Structures are given as C-alpha cells and as structure tokens.
Amino acid sequence: MQAKVTITTLVLMGSTILSSAAMAQDLRILTAVTGGKDAAEHELFVTELEEHLGLEIEMIKPEADYNQVMFTSLASGERFDLIYGDSSMIPTLVEQGAIIEVSDIIEGSDVLSDPAVIPEGEWDLFDVDGAIYGVPNKFEGGTMPTLRQDWLEESGMETPASLEEWRAFFEWAMEEKGAYGLSTAGLYDIQGFMSAAGVKAGYVMDENGNRTIPYASEAAAEVYDWFGALYNDGLLDPNFATNGSGEFRNLFMTDRAAAVTYWDAWVGLFNNIMTTENPETEFEARGVPGVPGPDGDVILRRGNASLWFIPANAENVDNAVAFLEFWHSEPGYVLGTLGIEGHDYTMEGDEYVLTEIGQSHGCDHGAPRVASTTWENPCGVLPGVTDAEEIIMEHATTEYLPADWTDAQPIVENYAYQAMSGEISGAEAVAAMQEELRSADLID
C-alpha cells in the first residue's frame, strides 16, 4: 500500500476547532508528546508509522494548549481512534462517557497482557475499581530529593535519613561551598521531606471516605517549621516560592545548591549535561530516598501515568489496538526513543548510530523510557538513573488530585509558603488552611 500522510493544522478560535483533516483515515490520533519534534519531522514520523502498520494515519499534534484542544475536540464530537492523556483525566473522561473501558482488549492481546511488556504494577497506577481505561504510552518515573553526591562524599557524611541530617549537610554546603542547601519550585516537590511526618501530597480519602489533605494536617506543621528555619538561616533558596524548574536546575548545576527535588530521570540528565560540558568535572548528582516517616516508610511521588485512550466514538478500534501493540514492541520502542531511521539515526550493521539531529533530540520521540522490563535501549542509560528509578519503584505512589484540588491547591500553597518563609508557624499555617478549606467545602 502507498503511504499517504495527512498533516492537520488545528487553530483555536474561541471554542471552535478548524480542521483540514480528511475523515477517511484508517487511524486518527490526537497526540501531545509522541511524534516528530517539529512539523517537518512529524511528517516523517507518521510516514514511518504508516509503513510499520500498513495503514493510512493522521496524527495530529497541536503546538500548544493540548488539554484544551483535546477536551474541546471530544466535546464537539470530533472523532479520533486514539487520544493521548494522563491518568488524572480518567475520572472526568469516564464521567463524560468520552472513553471506553479497555480491560477486555488488554486481556485479549498477547502483547498488552504480557507482564514483561507492561508490568502489572503499571496497570495498578490507574486501575479504577478493577476497570482499565487506558494503555501506557511510556514509563513515568517520580520525583525525589537529588543531592550533590560528590559534595556528600567530601563532607564525610552518610546519606541523610532524617531532617536533622539533611540540615547538617545543608549547613556544610553553605559553610564550605557558599551554596544554598536546598532549592525547589514551590511545593514541587517537597514530598521526600514531608515523608518525615508521614504525610502525602494531594488528597487522601480516609477510612470513612472523607476528603483529607495531609499537607494541611497538624502532622505537616513540624516540616513547615523545619523549612522555615532553613529559610531564616539562609539554607533554603529564598526564591523557592517563585522558581520554575529551570531556575533551580541552574543553581544545582552551577554549584549554588546542594540539593533539589526533581524527577528521577533528571539525575541522569544532570550528570550527562555536566560531563558533556566538562569531561573532567567532579559533579555527581544522585537521587536518594526521602526521610522515613513515623512508621519507617518513605513516601515519594510517582508521576501520573501517560496513557492512550480509545474514545467512545472511535471508528477504527481494531486499528487503534494494532497501534498500541506496535508501540509496545521493539520497532515501536525504537520509534518512540531514537526516532526515524535515516533522519534521527542510521544503522551500521546491528548498531544504531545517532545523527546530529538525533543527538539533539535526546532519544525522546514520546517514550524516552518504555514500560518493558526486558528491552535494552540502544541509547543506553544515563548515570544514576537506574538507582534512582529503583527508589521510585519501591517508595513512590501517584497522588489523588480530583477536580477540587484546583481550588484547594492555592489555599495550601499560600499558607505553606508563609510558614516555609518563617513568617508564621507551621501550626498557624495548617490551622488557617483547614479553616479556609472547610469553609470552601474542600475537605470533610
């Protein structure tokens, strides 16, 4: 079959989506991260995908406002066979009847039901009372404290396992390196330190089905006070409340912060960036567990699963399944990581060789880390990532962020920032949080 690529441009005008799409495709996909890095490469990506599947495919990748495009498209009745999203969207999409349950599809697929391809634990991340509504796009890691391992070794200290030990390391970094102990972007992600109080971010339903926000509980107050003391003593980056991730990454990579809180994958990226810039650097980033809580358990955050959903009005469900099975096969892994043969990489015998373009794309065309437990990525694994990922798999769980969190989050952040800046006590902060949250009917 001669491959025919249809490139679609989406233009948002109010709530209207203008699409030049032909509707006779064998497979129509709305994607956010999967595909080419720009419009020209996306066309090459779709062409290769068509060659693998033997289908005419339209793969629409909006340049911006993906969630708005997706929800507006579904509301308008526009038809897709697959849409990209994440596990936080499932309650809304199911309530709207916008996607189908795929439990039977998975059970009937030798590929998708294979635990070596998609481990059982991955399905557990977005299981809804035994029902599955999506198929993973890639492996999502989690966030964790990441410190300067070279500095830790120089200090002669062991890996911090308590708030007191973390503070001691931060004090050493300030005295010996003139660096902040810790830099974050707001509450993103202080979970590894909140773990010391045994509290988890977002909402947690108690045994009676009541809505609670542990970051607004009395238990969290002591950790806010710990942050407040760090701030007052110059050990916490004073811009923590307004930082973006770029700001604290820059501090960390320029010897101005001893630790940050970020994704496990960035442990390897930090090391790779610094080694590439200076092969003789002593810089070493290392992801470490959070602080054990009163029960001895560490609580870390796992990212929301990135998923493919099949819309309720999909016309080509079998072709959608064919794509999903391809995506979770070796050729799919290669396309999702290295990219397009002849463009991102070439073959020299059995060896994959990245082109200059491929090197700039960082082996990421939508699935830089796949769910498979057996496939070895030709790009290799960046230093420190494997150990960091093991910590995430052992200690991290996803957060529960229902629609109410949109209103609750600014209330929690407002008072948390005041306490973490030493303006009010942790007890005052959580008391104010609870009062506002209850008044707004955001906790029970």
Helices and strands as residue ranges (DSSP letters): E 11-13, E 16-18, E 27-30, H 39-53, E 57-60, H 66-76, E 82-86, G 87-89, H 90-95, H 103-107, H 120-124, E 135-136, E 142-148, H 149-155, H 163-177, E 180-183, H 191-194, G 195-197, E 204-205, E 211-212, G 214-216, H 218-232, H 245-253, E 257-263, H 265-277, E 285-287, E 300-302, E 306-309, H 317-327, H 330-337, E 345-348, E 351-354, H 356-360, H 385-395, E 396-398, H 405-420, H 426-439
